[in-house]
Amino acid sequence: MTRTTRLLTLLAAVLLLGAVGTVAVLHAADRSGRKDREQAGGPVITPGPVSLAPDGSRRLLFRSTAWGPHRDEITAVPADRPDGPRTASGVTCLRFHAAAGTGICLQGEQEGLGDRYTAVVLDAGLHELRRYPAAGIPTRSRVSPSGRLAAWTVFVSGDSYAGTDFSTRTSIVDTRGWTLYDNLEAFTVLDGGRPLKAPDTNIWGVTFADDNGFYATVATGGRTYLVRGDLGARTLTTLHQNVECPSLSPDGTRVAYKKRVAGASPDAPWRLYVLDLATMTETATAEQRTIDDQALWADGHTLVYALAGDYGADLWTVPADGTGGPAVLTRSAVAPAYLG
Amino acid sequence: MYLADSRSTKATAAGAGSTTVGSDDADSAASRSTDPAAVPGIRPGRRAAAVPGTVLALGTVSLITDVSSEMVSAVLPLYVVAGLGLSPLGFGLLDGVHNGVGALVRLVGGHAADRGRGRHKAVAAIGYGLSAVCKPLLLLVHTLPLLSAVLAVDRTGKGLRTAPRDALISLATAPEHRGRAFGVHRAMDTTGALLGPLVAFALLRLATDGYDAVFAVSACIAALGVLVLLLFVPGRTAAAPADGPRPALRDSLALLRLPALRRLTLAAVLLGLTTVSDSFLYLLLQRRLELPAHLFPLLPLGTAAAFLLLAVPLGMAADRIGRRRLFLFGHLVLLAGYGLLLAPLHAWWAAPVVLLLHGSFYAATDGVLAAAASATVPAEQQGAGLALVGTGQTLARFGCSLAFGAGWTLWGGQSVLAVAAAALAVAAAAATLLIRTPDSPHSPDSARWGGTTEEHPA
């Protein structure tokens, strides 16, 4: 092959591959543009005031993933009409939770040639109180029942060749005095009374009991543990194995969680379980599909969780005692919180 | 744009060459030899190009391929978590296994390339091709196990191509310029790795959630890399004889009977056993200096930038003072980095200094080891020889990771780093005894050890 032939071949290939690449990018850009137009048959969404303060009515707040101008905004619906018209707050969050007039909103912003993630603490009017840079992609968030503490977990990944080494960072902030516990991995993990040191420790999925005690998942050596955290003592004490993304019931006696079940397909490894903290008895819920969410207690006996849907995710419910079956709460929604 | 990039890098490399004696000659030779029709390798009786066209072509292939790979790496976490809505924890558990398999595949690649009587290009093309095929497959898989499998195949391709590619570089370059040639190649490779994430995030700006667009463009770029390899890297290396016995697997392993290669491999293994993996080093750096967590993803960029800037100058230095000497020196630089991490200071500036030392360590050891190894094996067994040293080093580093993780669990991060630093000092002393030779300036190690080119002229 002469030099000219080679160069012409290269040129032709560059043009061809360039055209393929351009088509792929245009196609994706068009699709992302469509997401900003209202979807047919989607929920009715109107902008309006959304408050975290008690106003005598019980509301369900979540990130609405329905296509249209209010996509990814925190929206509110009456708790007894979860499928009803949504009020859009204008505040955009990837993950969200709120309690007693305090909200935690995990945001992603495009900055330069990369994404920057931030954890924003919101007041009752959804106005920003404080913001903290987050190290990676947001995954879990919780506010303590009193509204004083907020926690968030992000995924961090190494930047190596085909790097798949993910880890988590979990932070807690005390809104009284704004003490930041930047990385819970700095806490002492106590396993059977002895401190556990491991470089591969990962902590995620905080759920608060009160303004000092909380539960979370600690993973090390390929195992996951339910731990009870003590913010003042900066300790995490292991309680039970094979527990991920715990969620404490309103009465503080049970934890709903993701359990990795034996024999499940590796694509769908988790089932939704409830653990009785007094007896350490595990109860499987009637939801048979794999769950990858930190469940939320709607009341003392109903769990709410997200599953992938046609437009982002859908919210489902299932009884916590293993009876009944799953039911759709509302479509195109994720990261729920009950207020009032 | 890739052509423009490769041209500019080429210009830089040629410009860097002008500092050496007889630079005009070398420069013009380098520019002449970028003509793909030119006969590659070393012509007897003619002054060889300082950075031969084959090396620049392979550097371009690596640059393009790394843009493609790092595009995927950069968006993969986001894709898995935000695009697929999956929890990626535990996903990294197989990383170690993949690395181990990749190291062994490298031996296979090196041996297969030699066995085909210098068909290094064919084996390298299979390796690059295998990784390229994986990119469109990413569009089709939507579960973690399948994604993991595709990445494993991608890594197999990487393992397969490494040794034949390095053999092509050494066979195309005069022994006294191999340090620089490997330096140029590594600098181009790292340039691609730094550009990849920028391209990927630029595409995600154009198309929100357009992960499929990123994978499609990555596939196109990977295909372009394979094409550049096929078109512009000469097929048969001049230095490899077309007749004579094909090396059997036994012959490849018997290479370790060569005292020079055995000692170099032993030294690389010893030092590899005390080389703390990047991720542990970054974790220690972040904890020690209490760096804000959001700066964590920037740490590898610091290392890569230092590696990129220093690969060529240190490769040239290796040609002057001896590759083995620089290889050892690089590990002392790493030791200094460990020392700084252990020192009782919490100043922020320690972070860039540690990263600079870490990048310098790579610049002084990565291509330099390949250059040193190429001088110890005959031309017809370059692939297997380079693979043996590289595999030994990789497996040793993998072993170090396991031991370091266990040590961390027992004693905590700071203490295990102190142990690693002490072990590195001992290993460096032992390696010095193993591979020391009375190196003097202007006499590269290859000449003293009866370099391959003299023994096996083209």
Interface residues (C-beta under 8 A of the other chain):
Chain A: M1 T2 R3 R6 T9 L10 A13 V14 L17 G18 V20 G21 A24 V25 H27 A28 A29 R31 S32 K35 L94 Q110 L113 G114 D115 R116 Y117 P133 A134 A135 G136 I137 T139 F155 V156 S157 G158 D159 S160 Y161 A162 G163 T164 D165 F166 S167 T168 R169 S171 D182 N183 L196 K197 A198 P199 D200 N202 W204 A219 G221 G222 P266 D267 D292 A308 A313
Chain B: Y2 L3 D35 P36 A37 S69 E70 V72 S73 A74 L76 P77 L78 V81 A82 G85 L86 S87 P88 L89 G90 F91 G92 L93 L94 D95 T143 L144 P145 S148 L151 D154 R155 K158 A193 P197 L198 F201 A202 L203 R205 L206 A207 T208 D209 G210 D212 A213 A216 V217 C220 I221 A223 L224 L227 V228 L231 F232 D278 S279 F280 Y282 L283 P292 A293 H294 F296 P297 P300 L301 F404 G405 W408 T409 L410 W411 G412 G413
